[in-house]
Amino acid sequence: MVSFHDVAEVAASPYPAQLAKELVIPKASVTVYVRNLVAKGFMRREIDDADLRRHRLELTEAGEAARDRSFAALAAAFERRLALIGPGDRADLARILTALLAPGAGAVPSAL
């Protein structure tokens, strides 16, 4: 199921096919999720002025508010988990996560 923090990708990937690729889910699934979010007033789906064959997705004000609440809840839950480990382990975790997010981190080493 797509969550509001997944939907945050709409700003960077405003086209359904592009969004499906970013979220690594089938295009048909994106269509269903978008229809549901449009029906609930969280998203708009409009013809793209630059290419009339494509639809462009955009979060509504309600969608942005729901996304922000989702991020806040996720951050609070993560903070509660971080409180379970000591400062040294937090520093190690931060270093490891930063390394994983570095450019080229997705490349598989030849030793594997």
C-alpha positions in Angstrom: 0.0 0.0 0.0 1.2 3.5 -0.8 1.6 5.8 2.2 1.7 9.5 2.3 5.5 9.6 2.6 5.6 7.6 -0.6 3.2 10.1 -2.2 5.7 12.9 -1.3 7.5 11.6 -4.5 4.8 13.3 -6.6 6.7 16.6 -6.4 9.8 15.0 -8.0 7.9 12.5 -10.2 4.6 14.1 -11.2 3.6 11.6 -13.9 2.0 8.3 -13.0 4.5 6.2 -15.0 7.4 8.0 -13.5 5.9 7.7 -10.0 5.4 3.9 -10.5 9.1 3.6 -11.5 10.3 5.6 -8.4 8.1 3.6 -6.0 8.9 0.3 -7.8 5.3 -0.7 -8.1 3.1 -1.6 -11.2 1.6 1.3 -13.2 -1.9 -0.2 -12.7 -1.4 0.0 -8.9 -0.4 3.7 -9.2 -3.6 4.3 -11.2 -5.7 2.7 -8.4 -3.9 4.7 -5.6 -4.2 8.0 -7.6 -7.9 7.5 -8.2 -8.4 6.9 -4.4 -6.4 9.9 -3.4 -8.2 12.1 -6.0 -11.6 10.9 -4.7 -10.5 11.7 -1.1 -9.3 15.2 -2.2 -5.6 14.6 -1.5 -4.4 14.8 -5.1 -5.3 16.4 -8.4 -4.8 14.7 -11.7 -4.8 17.1 -14.6 -3.8 17.0 -18.3 -0.2 18.3 -18.7 -0.2 21.5 -20.6 3.2 20.6 -22.1 2.1 17.2 -23.4 -1.7 16.8 -23.7 -1.3 13.0 -23.8 -0.1 12.8 -20.2 -1.6 13.5 -16.8 0.3 15.4 -14.2 -0.2 14.7 -10.5 -0.2 17.3 -7.8 -1.0 17.1 -4.1 -3.8 19.4 -2.9 -3.5 21.5 0.2 -5.2 18.6 2.1 -2.8 16.1 0.6 0.2 18.2 1.6 -1.1 18.5 5.1 -1.7 14.7 5.3 1.9 14.2 3.9 3.3 16.5 6.6 1.4 14.7 9.4 2.7 11.4 8.0 6.3 12.6 8.1 5.8 14.0 11.6 4.4 10.7 12.9 7.3 8.8 11.2 9.9 11.1 12.6 8.4 10.8 16.1 8.3 7.0 15.9 11.9 7.0 14.6 13.0 9.3 17.5 11.4 6.9 20.0 13.5 4.1 18.5 16.7 6.1 18.5 16.2 6.8 22.2 16.8 3.0 22.7 20.4 3.2 21.6 23.3 5.1 23.0 25.0 8.2 21.5 27.9 6.2 20.1 25.6 3.8 18.3 23.6 6.7 17.0 26.7 8.3 15.6 27.6 5.0 13.9 24.1 4.6 12.5 24.2 8.2 11.2 27.6 7.4 9.5 26.3 4.2 8.0 23.1 5.8 6.7 25.0 8.7 5.2 27.3 6.3 3.4 24.2 4.4 2.0 22.7 7.6 0.7 26.0 8.8 -0.9 26.1 9.0 -4.8 27.1 5.6 -6.2 26.1 3.7 -3.0 23.6 1.7 -5.1 26.5 0.1 -7.1 27.1 -3.6 -6.1 30.7 -4.2 -5.2 32.4 -6.9 -7.4 33.4 -8.9 -4.2 29.7 -9.8 -3.7 
